[in-house]
Amino acid sequence: MNKFLRFSVLAILAIVCNASFAQTTIWEEDWSTAKKDQTPTEVNPNYTFGNGGGATKIYNEKLAGGEAPELLLAKSGGFLTASIDLNGASGDMTLRYQSNRATVNVTSETEGVTVGDATNNGNSYELTVKVPAGTEKLSLTFTNTGSNARLDDIWLFQGEAKKMAGLSWGTASRDVTIGSEENKFPVLSNANNLPVTYTAVPDTAATIDATGAITLIKAGKAVISAIFEGNDEYEAQTVSYTLTVKAAAEEGGGETVDISNTPETAYTVAKAIELIAAGEGLSTKVYVKGTISSIKEINTQYGNATYDISDDGTTSNALTVYRGKYLGGEKFTAGDELEVGDDVVVYGQLKLYNTSNQINTGSSIYSVNGVTTGVNGITTDKADANAPVFNLAGQRVNGNFKGVVIQNGKKFMNR
């Protein structure tokens, strides 16, 4: 009899707990069906957006604290507006979302609707939306008033829900060097003191113990995660960041690995991505050869271009050349100076930006389809003493440069 009573009490408690957390979802969006660089309207025709001081679009990253992909709200006024069918719902509603910035403001232009002030727990934000009876559609606008912000895991619901776990690393990536006293590891924000499990995947570059202490092993990358399984009061949550481990620096400075090369020994894109993954010698500029697979922008105002190169000309396993200059470091002056399918050799510094393999800003093109600056395209037989001078990397130099240079299509030693 006692056993039966104990079982009945437990069963009743379970029913009460489950009932207390019953919710009705009005609208949710986690961008899981979106593709990189899509606009909100391309994801859902009921969404409108504004670019503010940049570009509001989908990024395949997870800075907001959820999972990739997520929406970037451009700085200084970028916004997302969603038109939501209420299907008879009204009254008090709860809105939750993930963001890496506190500069995202939520408003509504729908008559009679009031939006409360947001509270946050780490990257998780929550506020109340009051909707008058008879309202058919609800318009909600997320506006960014500061630096670029990310937006993810939007959930509008009625009823009681579990509390947000509120875990956050405060960053999506961190670079550290083996043996350096200047290493600063992200600290998990866990205001609710929830039990978490730590993992490092893979564990070849670094490991993490049950207390969150990290041990560096060798150059490479590891995704560091804190996992909360959830309980009767708080929702489950996993937060992660990418840790890039660099090799130990030599005494007196400088990295132990020299990855410098020449135009004749330019790395393939696959090799460049391998070097980025190793995280060694990335302060050195190198030559990389590939075929342009997509062109994101040729900006003639600033004279730079952003485009992808790959070994086979497809968009898979590509390397992004970010805001690079044209031949010899000259500015781009026309939108047709590069085309998809062009074979290029690019000179620049390799970098991992969040999850994107890149040649960092400040690069230049050494050759396009085998043509290098200063060697081809000579249209006069008379040497021009004032013609520009280039080094063997295709970079324009002044008259004080010492070494082998190219002028008027001819090489000579400038002493």
C-alpha positions as CSV (number, residue, x, y, z in Angstrom):
1,M,0.0,0.0,0.0
2,N,2.8,2.4,0.9
3,K,4.6,1.6,-2.3
4,F,1.4,2.3,-4.3
5,L,1.0,5.6,-2.5
6,R,4.6,6.6,-3.2
7,F,4.2,5.8,-6.9
8,S,0.9,7.7,-7.1
9,V,2.5,10.8,-5.5
10,L,5.4,10.7,-8.0
11,A,3.0,10.2,-10.9
12,I,0.9,13.2,-9.8
13,L,4.0,15.4,-9.4
14,A,5.2,14.4,-12.9
15,I,1.8,15.3,-14.4
16,V,1.8,18.7,-12.5
17,C,5.4,19.5,-13.6
18,N,4.6,18.6,-17.3
19,A,1.4,20.6,-17.2
20,S,3.1,23.6,-15.7
21,F,5.5,23.8,-18.7
22,A,2.8,23.5,-21.4
23,Q,3.4,25.9,-24.3
24,T,1.7,26.8,-27.5
25,T,4.1,28.0,-30.2
26,I,2.9,31.0,-32.2
27,W,6.1,31.5,-34.3
28,E,9.6,30.2,-34.3
29,E,12.7,30.6,-36.6
30,D,16.1,29.0,-36.2
31,W,17.3,29.6,-39.9
32,S,17.9,25.8,-40.2
33,T,16.5,25.8,-43.7
34,A,18.5,28.9,-44.8
35,K,21.6,29.0,-46.9
36,K,24.7,31.2,-46.6
37,D,24.3,34.7,-47.9
38,Q,20.5,34.4,-48.3
39,T,18.4,37.5,-47.2
40,P,15.5,37.1,-44.8
41,T,13.0,37.6,-47.6
42,E,14.6,34.7,-49.5
43,V,14.2,32.5,-46.5
44,N,10.5,33.5,-45.9
45,P,8.4,35.9,-48.0
46,N,6.7,37.1,-44.8
47,Y,10.0,38.6,-43.7
48,T,11.3,42.0,-44.7
49,F,14.7,43.5,-43.8
50,G,17.0,46.5,-43.9
51,N,20.7,46.6,-44.4
52,G,21.6,49.6,-42.2
53,G,25.4,50.2,-42.4
54,G,26.2,46.7,-43.9
55,A,24.4,43.6,-45.2
56,T,21.7,41.8,-43.3
57,K,22.0,38.2,-44.4
58,I,22.5,34.6,-43.4
59,Y,26.0,33.6,-42.1
60,N,27.0,30.0,-41.5
61,E,28.3,30.7,-38.0
62,K,27.1,30.5,-34.4
63,L,28.0,33.7,-32.6
64,A,24.5,34.2,-31.2
65,G,24.9,31.2,-28.9
66,G,22.7,28.7,-30.9
67,E,23.7,26.6,-33.9
68,A,24.7,27.7,-37.4
69,P,23.3,29.1,-39.6
70,E,22.1,32.4,-38.1
71,L,21.1,35.9,-39.2
72,L,23.5,38.8,-39.2
73,L,21.7,42.1,-38.4
74,A,23.9,44.8,-40.0
75,K,25.3,47.5,-37.8
76,S,23.6,50.9,-37.3
77,G,20.1,50.1,-38.3
78,G,20.0,46.6,-39.9
79,F,16.6,45.1,-39.1
80,L,14.3,42.0,-39.6
81,T,10.5,42.4,-39.6
82,A,8.3,39.3,-39.4
83,S,4.6,39.3,-40.3
84,I,3.1,36.5,-38.1
85,D,-0.3,34.9,-38.6
86,L,-1.8,34.6,-35.1
87,N,-4.6,32.2,-36.0
88,G,-6.9,33.5,-33.2
89,A,-4.2,33.7,-30.5
90,S,-4.1,36.9,-28.3
91,G,-3.2,38.0,-24.9
92,D,0.1,37.7,-23.1
93,M,2.9,36.1,-25.2
94,T,6.6,35.4,-24.5
95,L,9.3,36.1,-27.0
96,R,12.7,34.5,-26.7
97,Y,15.7,34.8,-29.0
98,Q,19.5,34.4,-29.0
99,S,21.9,37.3,-29.8
100,N,25.5,38.2,-29.1
101,R,24.6,41.9,-28.7
102,A,22.4,43.8,-26.3
103,T,21.9,46.4,-29.0
104,V,19.0,44.5,-30.7
105,N,15.7,46.2,-29.9
106,V,12.3,44.6,-30.5
107,T,9.3,46.7,-31.5
108,S,5.8,46.3,-33.1
109,E,3.8,48.5,-35.4
110,T,0.7,46.4,-34.9
111,E,-2.1,48.5,-33.4
112,G,-2.7,48.0,-29.7
113,V,0.4,45.7,-29.3
114,T,2.8,46.4,-26.4
115,V,6.3,45.0,-26.2
116,G,8.0,44.8,-22.8
117,D,11.7,45.3,-22.0
118,A,14.0,42.4,-22.7
119,T,15.9,40.6,-19.9
120,N,18.8,38.4,-20.7
121,N,20.7,35.5,-19.3
122,G,23.9,35.2,-21.2
123,N,23.1,35.3,-24.9
124,S,19.4,34.4,-24.3
125,Y,16.9,37.2,-24.3
126,E,13.2,37.2,-23.2
127,L,10.4,39.7,-23.2
128,T,6.6,39.9,-23.0
129,V,4.4,40.8,-26.0
130,K,0.7,41.7,-25.3
131,V,-1.7,41.3,-28.2
132,P,-5.3,42.6,-28.1
133,A,-8.1,40.2,-29.0
134,G,-9.1,40.1,-32.6
135,T,-5.6,40.8,-34.0
136,E,-5.1,38.7,-37.1
137,K,-1.4,39.5,-37.8
138,L,1.4,40.5,-35.6
139,S,4.4,42.5,-36.9
140,L,7.6,42.2,-34.9
141,T,10.8,44.1,-35.8
142,F,14.3,43.3,-34.5
143,T,16.5,46.4,-35.0
144,N,20.3,46.6,-34.4
145,T,21.4,49.9,-33.0
146,G,25.1,49.1,-32.6
147,S,27.8,46.9,-34.1
148,N,27.0,43.8,-36.2
149,A,24.7,41.5,-34.3
150,R,23.6,37.9,-34.8
151,L,20.0,36.7,-34.3
152,D,19.0,33.0,-33.8
153,D,16.5,30.7,-32.2
154,I,13.5,33.0,-32.2
155,W,10.5,31.6,-30.3
156,L,7.1,33.3,-29.7
157,F,4.8,31.2,-27.5
158,Q,2.0,31.3,-24.9
159,G,2.0,29.3,-21.6
160,E,4.7,28.4,-19.2
161,A,8.1,27.3,-20.4
162,K,11.3,26.2,-18.7
163,K,13.8,28.8,-17.8
164,M,16.7,29.6,-20.2
165,A,19.9,27.9,-19.1
166,G,21.9,31.1,-20.0
167,L,25.2,29.5,-20.8
168,S,27.7,31.5,-22.8
169,W,31.4,31.5,-23.7
170,G,31.2,35.1,-24.8
171,T,33.1,34.3,-28.1
172,A,33.0,32.0,-31.1
173,S,36.7,31.5,-31.5
174,R,40.0,32.0,-29.6
175,D,43.7,31.6,-30.7
176,V,46.3,30.4,-28.2
177,T,50.0,29.5,-28.5
178,I,51.6,26.5,-26.7
179,G,53.8,27.7,-23.9
180,S,52.7,31.3,-24.0
181,E,52.0,33.1,-20.8
182,E,49.6,35.5,-22.6
183,N,47.0,32.9,-23.4
184,K,43.5,33.9,-22.4
185,F,41.0,31.1,-22.4
186,P,37.2,31.9,-22.6
187,V,35.4,31.5,-19.2
188,L,32.0,29.9,-19.3
189,S,29.2,32.2,-18.0
190,N,27.0,29.9,-15.9
191,A,25.0,32.3,-13.7
192,N,22.6,29.5,-12.6
193,N,25.4,27.1,-11.5
194,L,24.0,24.4,-13.7
195,P,25.9,21.0,-14.0
196,V,27.7,20.9,-17.4
197,T,29.9,18.4,-19.2
198,Y,32.9,19.7,-21.1
199,T,34.2,18.2,-24.4
200,A,37.0,19.0,-26.8
201,V,36.5,17.6,-30.4
202,P,38.9,16.4,-31.6
203,D,41.1,16.0,-28.5
204,T,44.3,15.9,-30.5
205,A,45.1,19.6,-30.2
206,A,43.7,20.2,-26.8
207,T,41.8,18.5,-24.0
208,I,39.5,19.8,-21.3
209,D,38.8,18.3,-17.9
210,A,35.7,18.1,-15.8
211,T,36.4,21.5,-14.2
212,G,36.8,23.3,-17.6
213,A,40.7,23.5,-17.4
214,I,42.3,23.2,-20.9
215,T,45.6,21.4,-21.7
216,L,47.2,22.3,-25.0
217,I,48.8,19.3,-26.8
218,K,49.9,20.4,-30.3
219,A,49.1,22.8,-33.1
220,G,45.6,22.3,-34.5
221,K,42.0,23.1,-33.8
222,A,39.4,21.8,-31.3
223,V,35.7,22.7,-30.8
224,I,35.3,23.3,-27.0
225,S,31.8,22.7,-25.7
226,A,29.9,23.0,-22.5
227,I,26.8,20.8,-22.4
228,F,23.8,21.1,-20.0
229,E,21.4,18.2,-20.4
230,G,18.4,20.1,-19.0
231,N,16.2,19.4,-16.0
232,D,12.7,20.1,-14.7
233,E,13.4,23.8,-14.3
234,Y,15.9,24.7,-17.1
235,E,16.0,24.0,-20.8
236,A,18.9,22.0,-22.2
237,Q,21.7,24.0,-23.9
238,T,25.0,23.4,-25.6
239,V,27.5,26.3,-26.2
240,S,30.7,26.0,-28.2
241,Y,33.7,27.9,-29.5
242,T,36.6,27.0,-31.8
243,L,40.0,26.9,-30.2
244,T,43.0,27.4,-32.6
245,V,46.2,26.1,-31.0
246,K,49.4,27.5,-32.5
247,A,52.9,26.0,-32.2
248,A,55.2,27.2,-29.5
249,A,57.2,30.4,-30.5
250,E,61.0,30.2,-30.8
251,E,63.0,32.1,-28.3
252,G,63.3,35.7,-29.4
253,G,60.0,35.5,-31.3
254,G,59.0,34.0,-34.6
255,E,57.1,30.7,-35.2
256,T,58.8,27.4,-35.6
257,V,57.2,26.7,-39.0
258,D,58.1,28.6,-42.1
259,I,55.4,28.3,-44.8
260,S,56.8,31.0,-47.2
261,N,56.9,30.0,-50.8
262,T,57.3,31.4,-54.3
263,P,54.9,32.0,-57.2
264,E,56.4,28.9,-58.9
265,T,55.6,26.8,-55.8
266,A,52.2,28.3,-55.0
267,Y,50.1,26.2,-52.6
268,T,47.0,24.6,-53.8
269,V,43.8,25.6,-52.1
270,A,43.6,22.2,-50.4
271,K,47.1,22.7,-49.0
272,A,46.3,26.3,-47.9
273,I,43.2,25.0,-45.9
274,E,45.5,22.3,-44.4
275,L,47.9,25.0,-43.2
276,I,45.1,27.0,-41.7
277,A,43.9,24.0,-39.9
278,A,47.4,23.4,-38.5
279,G,47.5,27.0,-37.3
280,E,51.3,27.3,-37.9
281,G,53.2,30.1,-39.6
282,L,50.1,32.0,-40.5
283,S,51.8,35.4,-40.0
284,T,53.7,34.8,-43.2
285,K,52.3,35.8,-46.6
286,V,52.2,33.0,-49.1
287,Y,51.2,32.3,-52.7
288,V,48.1,30.3,-53.4
289,K,46.8,29.2,-56.8
290,G,43.2,28.3,-57.6
291,T,40.3,28.9,-59.9
292,I,37.7,31.5,-59.1
293,S,34.5,29.7,-58.2
294,S,32.4,32.7,-57.1
295,I,32.7,36.5,-56.9
296,K,31.0,38.1,-54.0
297,E,32.0,41.7,-54.7
298,I,34.3,43.9,-56.8
299,N,34.2,47.2,-55.1
300,T,35.6,49.9,-57.3
301,Q,35.0,52.6,-54.7
302,Y,37.6,51.0,-52.4
303,G,39.4,49.1,-55.1
304,N,39.1,45.6,-53.6
305,A,37.3,42.4,-54.3
306,T,36.0,39.4,-52.3
307,Y,35.9,36.1,-54.1
308,D,36.3,32.4,-53.6
309,I,38.9,30.1,-55.2
310,S,39.1,26.4,-55.3
311,D,41.2,23.7,-56.9
312,D,38.5,22.5,-59.2
313,G,36.5,25.7,-59.8
314,T,33.6,24.5,-57.7
315,T,32.2,26.2,-54.6
316,S,33.1,23.2,-52.4
317,N,36.3,23.3,-50.3
318,A,36.8,26.9,-51.3
319,L,39.1,29.6,-49.9
320,T,37.7,33.1,-49.6
321,V,40.0,36.0,-50.7
322,Y,38.7,38.8,-48.5
323,R,38.9,42.4,-49.9
324,G,42.1,41.7,-51.9
325,K,43.7,44.0,-54.4
326,Y,44.2,43.5,-58.1
327,L,47.4,42.7,-60.0
328,G,50.5,44.1,-58.4
329,G,48.5,45.4,-55.5
330,E,46.7,47.9,-57.7
331,K,43.1,48.8,-57.1
332,F,40.2,47.3,-59.0
333,T,38.8,49.9,-61.3
334,A,36.1,47.9,-63.1
335,G,33.6,45.2,-62.2
336,D,34.7,42.9,-65.0
337,E,38.4,42.6,-64.2
338,L,37.8,39.1,-62.7
339,E,35.5,36.4,-63.9
340,V,34.4,33.0,-62.5
341,G,36.7,30.5,-64.1
342,D,39.8,32.6,-64.1
343,D,43.0,30.9,-62.8
344,V,44.7,33.1,-60.3
345,V,47.8,33.1,-58.0
346,V,47.1,35.2,-54.9
347,Y,49.7,36.5,-52.5
348,G,48.5,37.0,-49.0
349,Q,48.1,35.9,-45.4
350,L,46.1,32.8,-44.5
351,K,43.5,33.1,-41.8
352,L,40.6,31.3,-40.1
353,Y,37.7,33.8,-39.5
354,N,35.2,32.0,-37.3
355,T,34.6,28.9,-39.5
356,S,35.7,30.5,-42.8
357,N,39.0,29.7,-44.4
358,Q,40.4,32.9,-45.9
359,I,43.2,34.9,-47.4
360,N,43.1,37.9,-45.2
361,T,42.6,41.5,-46.3
362,G,45.7,43.1,-47.7
363,S,46.4,40.4,-50.4
364,S,47.2,41.0,-54.0
365,I,46.9,39.0,-57.2
366,Y,50.2,37.9,-58.6
367,S,48.7,36.5,-61.9
368,V,45.4,36.1,-63.7
369,N,45.4,33.2,-66.3
370,G,49.1,33.3,-66.4
371,V,49.4,37.0,-66.9
372,T,51.5,38.9,-64.4
373,T,51.8,42.7,-64.0
374,G,54.5,44.5,-65.8
375,V,55.4,41.6,-68.1
376,N,52.5,41.4,-70.6
377,G,50.5,44.0,-72.4
378,I,53.5,46.1,-73.6
379,T,52.2,48.2,-76.5
380,T,55.2,50.4,-77.3
381,D,58.8,49.7,-78.3
382,K,60.2,52.7,-76.6
383,A,61.1,52.2,-73.0
384,D,59.4,54.6,-70.6
385,A,61.8,55.7,-67.8
386,N,58.8,56.7,-65.7
387,A,57.0,53.4,-66.1
388,P,55.9,51.7,-62.9
389,V,58.4,49.2,-61.3
390,F,57.3,45.9,-59.8
391,N,59.1,43.2,-57.7
392,L,59.0,39.5,-58.6
393,A,55.9,39.1,-56.5
394,G,54.0,41.4,-58.9
395,Q,53.9,44.2,-56.3
396,R,54.5,47.8,-57.3
397,V,57.6,49.3,-55.6
398,N,59.4,52.7,-55.6
399,G,62.8,53.5,-57.0
400,N,64.5,52.8,-53.6
401,F,63.6,49.1,-53.8
402,K,66.8,46.9,-53.9
403,G,66.8,43.6,-55.8
404,V,65.4,42.2,-59.0
405,V,62.6,44.3,-60.5
406,I,60.5,44.5,-63.6
407,Q,60.0,47.7,-65.6
408,N,58.7,48.0,-69.2
409,G,58.4,44.2,-69.3
410,K,62.1,43.6,-68.6
411,K,63.9,42.3,-65.5
412,F,67.0,44.0,-64.1
413,M,68.9,44.4,-60.8
414,N,68.2,47.6,-58.9
415,R,71.2,48.2,-56.6
